[in-house]
Amino acid sequence: MKEAKTRATETRHVGIDLGKRTYEAAIVGRNGKATMRNGKTCAAGRQELYKKLLPGDRVALEAGNLAFLMAKEIEAAVGCVVYVLNPSQLAVIYKSMKKTDKEDALKLAHILEDFREERLPTVAVPDEVEILRRKLLSSSRRAHGDRNRALNRLHALFVSQGITTIVRKDLATAEARRESAAMLGGAEREEAEYLLESLSLQERRIADLDARMAESAKGDETIERLQSVPGVGPKVAFAFAAYVLASRFENAGQVSNFLGLAPSVYMSGQSVRYGKITKRGNGYVRALLVQAAWALIRSKGGGCLKERFEYMTKEKGLGRKKSAVAVARRIAELLYKLMRDGGEYEARPFMAGRAAAKELAAMALSA
């Protein structure tokens, strides 16, 4: 009886390496002995794994869609603590010349042994609303990519037959594409008909996804509030709300770092140099923020954000692309502050010179 009670309260460290169809699990007990388990990642296989876990266990998985699902299932079925870790940071923490699924599972278990909780590169498990919104965004991104590739193929058919008067903008709508395709002949005409059907399906899919995203955002005060920032439209606000939750960050610099918009910092002795942005985190949200920056830069009502861009390019002599990224970073920080504090965006005077340099240095060092 005493042995069973000790086993139930014993803290074990469990690392689970997930594949598409199978998993490898390493269970390290208090004595340091590792027990290896494996099985299938189907529903029945996952339940068999959960039966081997104890409430006192600490479990680590690498971030991914299946990992998020299993983290919720383990907490519900077993009640133990689950850490979803950022795989891009694990190589820095725990390097090895040997890489197998078993070794990866064992390394995850040892990471829990060797590092305190606050040192672990954890990833927050998204809730059901966040998961749905992320899936919609991923589907929309793929659909737009498929449409662009199909348009490129269609345009190439005209070039192959020497019809160089047709450009991409002439293929923007279904009606224009149909009229232009009548100029083709032979095998190119047959392939064009196939591409016209594909484009029709893709555009219907895009419209459906846009409608579903609009429905998900309907009545969401946060998403509406984010759109008060110049350059930020429904898509950018929706994506930011899907991937960034204000309660998970302590300051705006952490958000910039999370999205890969913070500059890398090189410090040695008295020398401090700021390099390129880290480009870590979600590349899709980062790209949308850069698009938002270009939108406000080209608009008439860009306000102090546009003034910041003009100061960086005209007064400081920085490149337009680098300055646009800096504006995108500022937009991300403003969106975070609106999510955290509430209220609408209020334009403030742009601070140039020494004050702006101090602000940039503080942001980079806090990331």
N, C-alpha and C positions, 0 to 999 in steps of 0.2 A: 504493500500500500504506500509506504514511504517512497519507494523507488518510483512508483507511478506518479506521485505528486511532484517529485523532483524533476522528472522528465517533462511534465506538463508546464513547469515554470522555468525550465532551462532556456536560456537565450541561445539560439542557434543562428548562424549566418547562412543564408540561402542565396545562391546566385543562379539565375535561370537565363540561359542563352536560347533565344527563340529563332527557329527557322520557319519556313513557310508551312511545313507539315509536321515537323518534329521539334522537340525541345531537349535540351540537356540541362539537368539540375545538379548542383553541387551543394550538399548540406554539410556545413562544418560545425561540429559540436564544440562544447566547452573545452574538451581535451585536445582540440586541434585536428582531430581525425575527420577526414572528408568522406562522405558517402555519396556516390554518384547515382543518379536516377535519369531515366529517359523515357520518352513516350511521345504520343501524337498530340498535336495542338488542336484537334477537333474538340467539340464540346465534351464528349465522353472522356477523352484523354486528359483534358484539363481538370475535370472533376476527380479523376484518379490521382492526379498530382496534389490537389488540394487536400485529399485525405491523408497525405504524408506530412503535411505541415501542421505546426502547433501554434497556439495563440501567442506564445512568447517569442516566436521566430522574427527575425529581421530579413526581409526579402528584397533583392535588387534585380531589376530588369533594365535593359536598354530601351530607350524611348522608341515608340512606334505605335501604330494603330492597335495591333494585337496586344502590346504591352499595356496600353491604357485600359483596354477591355479587361485583361487579366488582373490588373491592379485593383479594379473595382470588384471583380469577382472574388479575389482572395480576401479583401477586406470584409466583404459580406459573408463569405462562407467560413473563413477561419478567424478573422478578427485580428490578425497580426499586422505589424507595420510593414508597409511596402514603399520602396523608393524607386522611382523611375528616373534613371540617370541619363544625362546627355552624352550620347556616344562620341560626339566630336571632342569631348574633353577627357574621355577615359584613357586615350592613348598617352596623354601627358602625365596622368596620375600613375598609370601602371603599364610599363612597357615590357614587352617580351619578344624574343626571337621565335617563339613557338606559338602558332595560332591554330587551334582546333576548337570545335564547339565545346568539348569537355574542358579544355583549358580556359576558354572564355567564361564559362559558367563558374569555374573555380576562382578565376580572377575577380569576378563580381562579388563572390562570397568573401574573399580576402579583403576587398576594398571596404566592405562593411566592418570587418574586423579592425582594420588599420586606421580608419579615418572617423573623426567625430561627425555627428550628423550635420553640423553647420558647414563642414568642409566638403560635403558630398555635392557633386554637380547635378542637383536634382532638377527635374522638369515637372511642373505642376500638371496634375491630371485634369484635363478639361471636363466640364460638365456636359450634359446632353445638348444644351443649346449651342455651346461652343463647337461641339463635335459636328452637329448638323451644319452650322455655318461654314466650318472649315471644309466639309465635304462638298458643299455647294460651290465654294470658291475654287476648290481643286477641279471639280467638274467643269466649271466655267473656263478656267485657265486652259484645260485640255481641249475643250470645244473651240475656243478661239484659236489655239495653236493648229488644230486640224483644219479650220477654215482658212487660215493664212497659207498653210501648205498646199491646200487644194487650189487656192487662187494663184499661187506661184506656178503650179503645174499647168493650170489653164492658160496663164499668160505665156508660158514657155511654148505652148502649142502654136500660138500665133507667130512667135519668133521663128519657130522651126519651118514654117511655111512662108517666111519672108514678109509677114504682115507686121511691120514695125510701127504702124500708126496707132495700134491699140496699146494703151498703157493701163496700169493697175486701176486707176480711178475710173476707167471705162468699164470695169467689171465689178463695180461696187454693189449694184442691185441685180436682182434676178432677171428683171426685164432687159436691162442693158447687156447682161451676159448672154441671154437668149438671142438678142439681135446680133451681137458680135459673133457668136458661134456659127451663125449662118454663113459667115465668110470663109469658114474652114471646109476642107474636103478630105476624102479618103479616111485613113486610119485616125488622123487627128480629129476629124469630126466625130467619129465614134467614141473616142476617149473623152472629147469635150462633153458629149451627151451624158456620159457616166459621171463626169465631174460636176455637171450642172445638177444632177440628182443628188449627189453627195453634199454639195453646198446647200441645197434646199433643206436637207435633213439637219445639217449642222446649224443652220440659222434658226430653224425651228427649235432645236435643242437649246441654243443660246437664249432665245426669247423666253423659253420655259424656265430656264435657270434664273434669268433676270427677274421673272415674275415671282418665283419662289423666294428669292433673296429679298425682294421688296415686301413680300408678305411676312417674312421672318423679322424684318426691320420695322414693320408697321407698329406704331405705338411705342417704340423703344426711344425713350427720351435721350439716352446717352448718344445713340447714333445720330439723332437729329441735332443734338448740341454740337457734336464734332464737326458737322457740316457748316458751322458758323465761321470756321477758320478759312481764310482765302485759299482757293485752289483745291479744297477738300470737297469731293462730291460723294454721292451715295456709295459708290463702290469702295472708295478709300476708307470711308467711315465704317462701312460694314466689315471690311477686312481687318481694320485696326481693332475693332471691338471683338472680333472673333479670335484674335491671337494675343491681344494684350489686355490683361486685367489689372487695374490700378492697384488693387490690394496686394498683388504679388511683388510689387516693387517699392523700394524705399524712397527713391528720388528719380528725377528725370534722366540723370546720367545713366542709371541702370537700364532704362528703357532704350536709350540710344545704343548701349552696348549689346543689349539683347537682340536688337534689330541689325546689328553690324554696321551702324552709322557712326560709331565713335572712332576718333582717330587713334591709331596705335601710338604709344608713347615710348621713347627710347631715352633712358636716363643713365648717365655715367659721370660720376663726380659732379662737377658744376655744369655739365652739358645736359641740356634738355631739348629733345627734338621730337616734333610731331610728324608721324608718317601718314600713310594712306589709311582709309577706313578699314576696319577689320573684316567686313563682309561676313560676319558670323550671323547665325540666326536665320530667320525666314526671308529668303531672297525675294519671294513674291510680294510680301508687304513692303519690303525695302524698295522694290522697283515701283510700286504704286505711289509711294511717298515721293520718290524722285519725279515721277510723272506729275504729281500734284504741285511740286515745286516749279517745274517748267510751266505749268498752267498759270500759276499766279504771276510768274515772271513776265509772261507774255500778255497778261491782262492789264487793263487800265486801273483796276482797283486792288492792286497787290498790297498797298499800304506799307507798313514798316518792314514787312518781310521782303518786299520788292526793293525797298530802300537798302536793306542789308545786302542784297545781291549786287545792287549798283555800286555800293560802297566797296565791296570786295573786289569787283572787277575793274572799276574805274580809278578808285583811290589806292587800293592795295596792289593792283596789278595781277590779281589771281585769275586763273583760267575760268571760263564760263562753266565748264562741267564741274570743276571742283567747288565753285561757289554755289552751284545748284544743289549739290550734295549737302553742303553746309546748311542751305535753306531747308532741305528735306529733313535734316536732323533737327532743326529748330521746329519744324512742323510737328514731328513726332513728339517732341517734348511738350509742345503746347497741347496736343491731343491728350497726352497723359495727364497734364494738370487739369484739363477740363473734366476728364473722367474722375479724377481724384477729388477735386474741389467743387464740381458742379458749376452752374452758371454758364453764360454765353461768352464767346471770345470778345475781348476788348482790345482794340489796337492801342499800342503804346509807342511813345517816341523811340526811334532807333538810337541806340548808344554806340557811337563810333569811338575809335582810338583806343586808349589804354583800358577803359572800362570794358570794351568788347573783348580785348585780349585776355583780361583777367577772367571774364566769364567763360571763354573757351578753355583756358587752362584748368579752371576748377571743374568744368564738365568732363574733360578728358581724364583727369586724375581720379574722379569719383566713379568712373565707369568700371 
